[in-house]
Amino acid sequence: MTARLAAGLRSLPDAELIVEPQANEIFLRLPVATLRRLREEVVRFHPWPMPGDDQASRIIRLVRSFQTTPEEVDRFISVVLG
């Protein structure tokens, strides 16, 4: 499921994968407005402060459960799209 999530995120114009996912974690830069929308949809993610974060974008860490379903991944991508 991590590969499915990473592939979906790569297709988004404002999303930037910070490193290539190796396991069940994804480090991702998203616009602050998108992060607000995710929080409104009760999506859980972890802020991951790094140099280069600014007022317009932030890096977050997503940790995928080994029980994550394809439908959950697709829903997450749709929420990021808005």
Number of C-alpha atoms within 10 A of each C-alpha: 17 21 14 12 19 20 12 17 21 14 11 13 9 14 19 17 16 13 10 12 14 9 11 13 16 22 20 21 20 22 17 15 12 18 21 12 15 17 11 10 12 9 12 11 14 11 15 14 12 10 7 9 13 12 8 9 17 21 25 20 17 18 15 17 11 9 8 11 12 13 9 13 17 14 12 18 18 11 15 21 14 9
